[in-house]
């Protein structure tokens, strides 16, 4: 005996059959047959496509490069964020810390973001306690510093690991692409619109330095 279709699929087919009957019942003689055939092709394709495939196509679109095919929780509310939303942009990835000699670079990062946001730059901040216990606080502590002290508007994510064998998936990809891991807080990786790493900058290099600005402008022009 052929197994019964899942309830959700039976309901979808029933709805389609009802819609088709209503279409035919109200169809004038002159209505072109190709329109009906096109409707049947679309409906059949929808029934045949597995629900898992439909969901996957929403999460990882074909245009999203592998380096961005990851999800991380947003800092302020832990809402999951798909990095594929930044596909096609120039992305500056920075590991941050609240009690570091380079913490003042938040100001430069925000200035860089404000200057080039409309042209397609986004800065992504990843707080990390990997270096010298300089990010020991909670998500609320980090958010207070970022948003209230430095008026950060660019996306910030929950505290994570960016160095060593426990590094998160994005930083693993960045390491594989460059052979360079962050040596301290505020290391910067620049990803171009195609999803390739265009440059990376050590912690002492300021976000508004000529080296970073030139690299960002080159990536934006491509």
C-alpha positions as CSV (number, residue, x, y, z in Angstrom):
1,X,0.0,0.0,0.0
2,X,1.3,3.5,-0.9
3,X,2.0,5.5,2.2
4,X,-0.2,8.5,2.8
5,X,1.2,12.0,2.1
6,X,2.0,14.2,5.1
7,X,-1.0,16.2,6.3
8,X,0.6,19.5,5.3
9,X,1.1,18.3,1.7
10,X,-2.4,16.8,1.5
11,X,-3.8,20.2,2.6
12,X,-1.7,22.0,0.0
13,X,-2.9,19.7,-2.8
14,X,-6.5,20.1,-1.6
15,X,-6.2,23.9,-1.7
16,X,-4.7,23.7,-5.1
17,X,-7.5,21.5,-6.4
18,X,-10.2,23.8,-5.0
19,X,-8.4,26.8,-6.6
20,X,-8.2,25.0,-9.9
21,X,-11.9,24.1,-9.9
22,X,-12.7,27.7,-9.1
23,X,-10.5,28.8,-11.9
24,X,-12.1,26.5,-14.5
25,X,-15.6,27.2,-13.3
26,X,-15.2,30.9,-13.9
27,X,-13.0,30.6,-17.0
28,X,-14.5,32.3,-20.1
29,X,-14.2,30.4,-23.4
30,X,-11.7,32.9,-24.7
31,X,-9.3,32.7,-21.8
32,X,-6.0,31.4,-23.3
33,X,-5.0,27.8,-22.5
34,X,-1.3,28.7,-22.0
35,X,-2.2,30.6,-18.9
36,X,-3.8,27.5,-17.4
37,X,-0.9,25.4,-18.4
38,X,1.6,27.8,-16.8
39,X,-0.5,27.7,-13.5
40,X,-0.2,23.9,-13.5
41,X,3.5,24.0,-14.1
42,X,4.1,26.4,-11.1
43,X,1.8,24.4,-8.8
44,X,3.5,21.1,-9.7
45,X,7.0,22.5,-9.1
46,X,5.9,23.7,-5.7
47,X,4.5,20.3,-4.7
48,X,7.6,18.5,-5.9
49,X,10.1,20.8,-4.1
50,X,11.0,19.4,-0.6
51,X,10.1,21.7,2.2
52,X,13.7,21.4,3.5
53,X,15.1,22.6,0.2
54,X,12.7,25.6,0.2
55,X,13.9,26.6,3.7
56,X,17.5,26.1,2.8
57,X,17.2,28.4,-0.2
58,X,16.1,31.2,2.1
59,X,18.9,30.7,4.6
60,X,21.8,30.3,2.1
61,X,21.0,32.1,-1.2
62,X,23.1,31.2,-4.2
63,X,24.7,34.7,-4.1
64,X,26.0,34.3,-0.6
65,X,29.7,33.6,-0.5
66,X,30.9,30.7,1.7
67,X,32.8,33.1,4.0
68,X,29.5,34.7,5.0
69,X,27.4,31.5,5.3
70,X,27.3,31.7,9.1
71,X,24.9,32.9,11.8
72,X,25.7,34.8,15.1
73,X,23.6,36.3,17.8
74,X,23.2,40.0,17.9
75,X,24.9,41.7,20.9
76,X,22.0,43.7,22.2
77,X,19.3,41.1,22.2
78,X,20.9,37.7,21.2
79,X,18.6,37.6,18.1
80,X,20.2,35.2,15.5
81,X,21.6,37.1,12.5
82,X,22.5,35.6,9.1
83,X,25.7,37.1,7.7
84,X,24.3,36.4,4.2
85,X,22.4,39.6,4.7
86,X,25.7,41.4,4.0
87,X,26.4,39.6,0.7
88,X,27.4,42.0,-2.0
89,X,28.7,44.6,0.5
90,X,32.3,45.4,1.5
91,X,32.7,44.0,5.0
92,X,35.2,45.0,7.7
93,X,35.4,42.3,10.4
94,X,36.9,43.4,13.7
95,X,37.4,41.6,17.0
96,X,36.8,44.1,19.8
97,X,37.4,44.4,23.5
98,X,36.2,47.0,26.1
99,X,39.4,47.3,28.2
100,X,42.1,47.4,25.7
101,X,44.6,50.1,24.7
102,X,42.9,50.0,21.3
103,X,39.3,50.3,22.5
104,X,39.3,53.9,21.3
105,X,39.3,52.6,17.8
106,X,35.5,52.2,18.2
107,X,35.4,55.9,17.3
108,X,37.4,55.4,14.1
109,X,35.4,52.3,13.1
110,X,32.1,54.3,13.5
111,X,33.5,57.2,11.5
112,X,34.6,54.8,8.7
113,X,31.2,53.1,8.7
114,X,29.4,56.5,8.6
115,X,31.5,57.7,5.8
116,X,31.1,54.7,3.5
117,X,27.8,53.1,4.6
118,X,25.8,54.4,1.7
119,X,28.4,53.2,-0.8
120,X,28.1,49.6,0.6
121,X,30.5,49.3,3.5
122,X,29.5,47.5,6.7
123,X,31.6,47.0,9.9
124,X,31.0,43.8,11.9
125,X,32.2,43.8,15.5
126,X,32.9,40.6,17.4
127,X,33.8,41.1,21.1
128,X,36.3,38.6,22.4
129,X,38.0,37.9,25.7
130,X,40.8,36.0,24.0
131,X,43.6,38.5,24.8
132,X,44.6,39.6,28.3
133,X,41.1,39.2,29.8
134,X,40.1,42.5,28.3
135,X,36.5,41.7,27.6
136,X,35.3,40.0,30.8
137,X,31.8,41.6,31.0
138,X,28.3,40.4,30.1
139,X,26.6,41.2,26.8
140,X,24.8,44.1,28.6
141,X,28.2,45.5,29.8
142,X,29.6,45.4,26.3
143,X,26.5,46.9,24.7
144,X,26.5,49.8,27.2
145,X,30.1,50.6,26.3
146,X,29.6,50.3,22.5
147,X,26.3,52.1,22.1
148,X,26.3,54.5,25.0
149,X,30.0,55.5,25.3
150,X,31.0,55.3,21.6
151,X,27.7,55.6,19.9
152,X,28.3,52.6,17.7
153,X,25.7,52.0,15.0
154,X,27.4,49.2,13.0
155,X,26.4,45.6,13.8
156,X,27.9,44.1,17.0
157,X,27.6,40.4,17.9
158,X,27.7,38.4,21.1
159,X,31.1,37.7,22.7
160,X,32.9,34.9,20.9
161,X,36.3,33.2,20.4
162,X,38.4,34.5,17.4
163,X,41.7,32.8,18.0
164,X,43.1,29.3,18.5
165,X,41.4,25.9,17.9
166,X,38.1,27.1,19.4
167,X,37.7,30.0,17.1
168,X,34.2,30.5,15.6
169,X,33.4,29.5,12.0
170,X,33.8,32.9,10.5
171,X,37.2,33.4,12.0
172,X,38.2,29.9,11.0
173,X,37.4,30.8,7.4
174,X,39.3,34.1,7.7
175,X,42.3,32.2,9.0
176,X,42.2,29.7,6.2
177,X,41.9,32.5,3.6
178,X,44.8,34.6,4.9
179,X,47.0,32.4,7.1
180,X,46.7,35.2,9.7
181,X,44.9,35.0,13.0
182,X,44.3,38.0,15.2
183,X,47.3,38.6,17.5
184,X,45.4,41.0,19.7
185,X,42.1,42.9,19.9
186,X,41.0,45.1,17.0
187,X,42.6,43.1,14.2
188,X,40.8,43.9,10.9
189,X,39.8,41.8,7.9
190,X,38.4,43.4,4.8
191,X,36.1,41.2,2.7
192,X,35.3,42.4,-0.8
193,X,31.9,42.3,-2.6
194,X,32.6,38.8,-4.0
195,X,33.3,37.4,-0.5
196,X,37.1,37.2,-0.8
197,X,39.5,38.6,1.8
198,X,41.0,41.7,0.2
199,X,43.3,42.8,3.0
200,X,43.9,42.5,6.8
201,X,45.3,44.9,9.2
202,X,47.1,44.4,12.6
203,X,45.6,45.9,15.7
204,X,47.7,49.2,15.9
205,X,46.6,50.3,12.4
206,X,43.8,52.8,12.9
207,X,40.5,52.3,11.1
208,X,40.8,55.8,9.5
209,X,44.4,55.4,8.5
210,X,45.4,55.8,4.8
211,X,46.0,52.1,4.5
212,X,42.6,51.1,5.6
213,X,40.7,53.9,3.8
214,X,42.6,53.1,0.5
215,X,41.7,49.4,0.7
216,X,38.1,50.2,1.5
217,X,37.8,52.6,-1.4
218,X,39.4,50.1,-3.8
219,X,37.0,47.4,-2.7
220,X,34.0,49.7,-3.0
221,X,34.9,50.6,-6.6
222,X,34.9,47.0,-7.7
